[in-house]
Amino acid sequence: MSGTILHLALASEWEQATAEGSYGTSTLGVSIEEEGYLHACEDRAQLDGVAQRYYADVDAPLVVLSISEQALTAAGLTVRRERPAPGADLFPHVYGGPLPVSTVVDVSPFERGVAGV
């Protein structure tokens, strides 16, 4: 258990989640219910790769959610590190339902890099 994992979110969806008490988006345009889990990243390098691959055409503000693995476990959710494809890096996936907002320990604006990431 690394302690904290990261998730890239649309700021508007996170704002809605804080009002509702839980966050239900797995990845851009797909709910946790549809996907079966929440996509997350181990570190900023993985997060930047996700931003390049899936969010390059998104103009809306993005935020980085820092999620406590200990809080996830306490909430009854499970983190599994899985490869999206053979030979790919392991990524944390959160199983067990929507993400309680209480498991998020920090929210920061996602700053796109020079390369447009």
C-alpha positions as CSV (number, residue, x, y, z in Angstrom):
1,M,0.0,0.0,0.0
2,S,1.6,3.3,-1.1
3,G,-0.5,5.5,1.1
4,T,-1.9,7.9,-1.5
5,I,-3.1,7.3,-5.1
6,L,-4.1,9.9,-7.7
7,H,-7.1,10.3,-9.9
8,L,-7.6,12.9,-12.7
9,A,-11.1,14.4,-12.6
10,L,-13.2,17.1,-14.3
11,A,-13.4,19.9,-11.8
12,S,-17.2,20.1,-12.4
13,E,-17.7,16.4,-11.6
14,W,-15.7,16.7,-8.4
15,E,-17.7,19.8,-7.4
16,Q,-20.9,17.8,-7.9
17,A,-19.4,14.9,-5.9
18,T,-18.7,17.1,-2.9
19,A,-22.3,18.2,-2.9
20,E,-23.5,14.6,-3.1
21,G,-20.9,12.9,-0.8
22,S,-19.5,10.5,-3.3
23,Y,-17.7,10.5,-6.7
24,G,-18.9,8.0,-9.3
25,T,-16.7,8.6,-12.4
26,S,-14.2,5.9,-13.3
27,T,-12.5,7.8,-16.1
28,L,-13.5,10.4,-18.7
29,G,-17.1,9.7,-19.8
30,V,-17.4,6.4,-18.0
31,S,-19.0,5.7,-14.6
32,I,-17.6,3.4,-11.9
33,E,-20.8,1.4,-12.2
34,E,-20.2,0.9,-16.0
35,E,-16.5,0.2,-15.7
36,G,-16.6,-1.8,-12.4
37,Y,-13.8,0.2,-10.7
38,L,-12.2,3.7,-10.5
39,H,-9.1,4.2,-12.5
40,A,-6.2,5.7,-10.5
41,C,-2.4,6.4,-10.8
42,E,0.6,5.7,-8.5
43,D,2.3,9.0,-9.2
44,R,2.5,12.1,-11.3
45,A,4.3,10.4,-14.2
46,Q,1.4,7.9,-14.6
47,L,-1.1,10.8,-14.2
48,D,0.6,12.8,-17.0
49,G,0.5,9.8,-19.3
50,V,-3.3,9.4,-18.6
51,A,-3.7,13.1,-19.3
52,Q,-1.9,12.8,-22.6
53,R,-3.8,9.7,-23.7
54,Y,-7.3,10.5,-22.6
55,Y,-7.7,14.2,-21.7
56,A,-5.6,15.9,-24.5
57,D,-8.8,17.3,-26.1
58,V,-10.5,18.3,-22.9
59,D,-10.6,22.1,-22.4
60,A,-12.6,22.0,-19.1
61,P,-10.7,22.5,-15.9
62,L,-9.2,19.3,-14.4
63,V,-8.3,18.5,-10.8
64,V,-6.0,15.9,-9.2
65,L,-7.6,13.9,-6.4
66,S,-5.2,12.5,-3.9
67,I,-6.9,9.5,-2.3
68,S,-5.9,7.8,0.9
69,E,-5.6,4.0,0.5
70,Q,-6.1,3.6,4.3
71,A,-9.4,5.6,4.1
72,L,-10.5,3.5,1.1
73,T,-9.9,0.3,3.1
74,A,-11.8,1.8,6.1
75,A,-14.7,2.6,3.7
76,G,-14.8,-1.0,2.6
77,L,-13.3,-0.4,-0.9
78,T,-10.4,-2.5,-2.3
79,V,-7.4,-1.3,-4.3
80,R,-5.9,-3.7,-6.8
81,R,-2.9,-3.0,-8.9
82,E,-3.5,-4.3,-12.4
83,R,-2.0,-4.0,-15.9
84,P,-4.3,-2.5,-18.5
85,A,-2.4,-4.5,-21.1
86,P,0.3,-7.2,-21.0
87,G,3.7,-5.6,-20.3
88,A,2.1,-2.3,-19.2
89,D,2.8,-0.6,-15.8
90,L,0.6,-1.6,-12.9
91,F,-2.2,0.9,-12.2
92,P,-4.3,1.1,-9.0
93,H,-7.9,0.3,-9.5
94,V,-10.5,1.0,-6.8
95,Y,-13.3,-1.6,-6.5
96,G,-16.4,-1.6,-4.4
97,G,-18.5,1.3,-5.4
98,P,-18.5,5.1,-5.6
99,L,-15.6,6.9,-4.0
100,P,-16.6,8.6,-0.7
101,V,-15.4,12.2,-0.8
102,S,-14.0,11.6,2.7
103,T,-11.3,9.4,1.2
104,V,-9.8,12.3,-0.8
105,V,-7.1,14.0,1.3
106,D,-6.2,16.7,-1.2
107,V,-7.5,18.3,-4.4
108,S,-5.3,20.5,-6.6
109,P,-5.8,22.0,-10.0
110,F,-4.2,20.0,-12.8
111,E,-1.5,22.1,-14.4
112,R,-0.9,21.2,-18.0
113,G,2.8,21.0,-19.0
114,V,4.7,22.7,-21.8
115,A,3.9,19.8,-24.1
116,G,0.2,20.3,-23.5
117,V,-0.2,17.4,-21.1
